[in-house]
Amino acid sequence: MDTRDYKKPVGYEEFLPDNRYKDPGLGAWIRRNSALLVRLFMVAVFTFGASTTAANFSYGLQGEPTKLTVEQLTTGQLPPGTELGDYVEITGSPVFGPDPEKVGTPESRIGISARYSAAYFYFALEETGDSLLVQTAQTPPDTTKIGEQVYRGKLDTVGTVIFHDTTQDGLENAGLPHKENIPVITTGDTPEYYRQIFPAYSAIIGLWIASIAWLLWKRNKPFLGL
């Protein structure tokens, strides 16, 4: 007589033929490929940084600025080949209101766009009227200098400058033109400034290249060789 105990062990589940195999879920795939996903994430992060850096790096290599004329700006024209982001120059006299100390009001004719710890100031030129704005960063323009001056910087527009919505409100409050296609010269963005931080840009590009090389070399190998 067979005296073996055929009692089903605790926790034992009888598997039916139709559920012997289950497709692994997304969680299992992520656990198996965690090293690969981490490397892909690092490549994505450095790719984003490198794409932004490349534009600034290219701008820093620009030489002499393209000179804009009053006639071109008042007719809505730019020198042939000039695009947004180019290094440009304009000569003109700043226009301030009767009370320039009241920045951000019609009395000053100086618009302000501030967010976090950054502030940008805008004013017009006598020669170009509502066809151009000049932007200064962090500090308002020197209202004691009202004669003809040379302004150099990156070519932008009211619609593409930093802090778009805040800029619109700041220009409108100061009684300045705020159509999005109006050119803006951002005097804080010059090639000389970007050339000073080329070492940091080079490091970001180097890290991006290293992250791609690491991904291709190690692929899905786990960290620490485990």
Residue pairs with C-beta under 8 A, 6 or more apart in sequence:
8 14
30 37
33 220
34 222
35 218
35 220
35 221
35 222
35 223
36 219
36 220
38 223
39 211
39 214
39 215
39 218
40 215
42 211
42 214
42 215
43 208
43 211
43 212
43 215
46 204
46 207
46 208
46 211
47 208
49 204
49 207
49 208
50 204
50 205
50 208
53 201
53 204
53 205
54 205
55 85
56 194
56 201
57 194
57 198
57 201
57 205
59 85
59 87
59 154
59 189
59 191
59 194
60 191
60 194
60 195
60 198
60 201
61 191
62 86
62 87
62 191
63 87
63 191
64 87
65 87
65 88
65 89
65 152
66 79
66 82
66 86
66 87
66 88
66 89
67 79
67 88
67 89
67 90
68 78
68 79
68 82
68 88
68 89
68 90
68 132
68 183
70 92
70 127
70 128
72 78
72 79
73 90
73 128
73 131
73 132
73 183
74 128
74 129
74 131
76 131
78 155
78 183
82 88
82 155
83 155
84 155
84 156
84 157
84 160
85 154
85 155
85 156
86 154
86 155
87 152
87 153
87 154
87 155
87 190
87 191
88 152
88 153
88 154
88 155
88 185
89 150
89 151
89 152
90 125
90 128
90 132
90 134
90 150
90 151
90 185
91 148
91 149
91 150
91 151
92 125
92 126
92 127
92 128
92 132
92 148
92 149
92 151
93 125
93 126
93 127
93 146
93 147
93 148
93 149
94 123
94 124
94 125
94 126
94 134
94 141
94 143
94 145
94 146
94 149
95 109
95 123
95 124
95 125
95 126
96 108
96 109
96 110
96 123
96 141
96 143
96 146
97 105
97 106
97 107
97 108
97 109
97 110
97 175
98 107
99 105
99 107
99 108
100 108
100 109
100 110
100 143
101 108
102 108
103 110
103 112
103 121
103 140
103 174
104 110
104 111
104 112
104 170
104 173
104 174
105 173
105 174
106 173
106 174
106 175
108 174
109 123
109 124
109 174
109 175
109 176
110 121
110 122
110 123
110 140
110 141
110 143
110 174
111 121
111 122
111 123
111 133
111 167
111 170
111 171
111 173
111 174
111 176
112 119
112 120
112 121
112 122
112 140
112 170
112 174
113 119
113 120
113 121
113 122
113 161
113 162
113 163
113 166
113 167
113 169
113 170
113 171
114 120
114 163
114 166
114 170
115 163
115 166
118 137
118 138
118 162
118 163
119 137
119 138
120 135
120 136
120 137
120 138
120 161
120 162
120 163
120 167
121 135
121 136
121 137
121 139
121 140
121 141
122 133
122 134
122 135
122 167
122 170
122 171
122 174
122 176
122 184
123 133
123 134
123 141
123 176
124 130
124 132
124 133
124 134
124 176
124 177
125 132
125 134
125 151
130 177
130 182
131 182
131 183
132 182
132 183
132 184
132 185
133 158
133 171
133 176
133 177
133 182
133 183
133 184
133 185
134 141
134 151
134 184
134 185
134 187
135 153
135 156
135 161
135 184
135 185
135 186
135 187
135 188
136 187
136 188
137 186
137 187
137 188
138 188
151 185
151 187
152 185
152 187
152 190
153 185
153 186
153 187
153 188
153 189
153 190
154 185
154 186
154 189
154 190
155 183
155 184
155 185
156 183
156 184
156 185
156 186
157 180
157 181
157 182
157 183
157 184
158 167
158 168
158 171
158 177
158 178
158 179
158 180
158 181
158 182
158 184
159 180
159 181
161 167
161 184
161 186
167 178
168 178
171 177
171 178
172 178
194 201
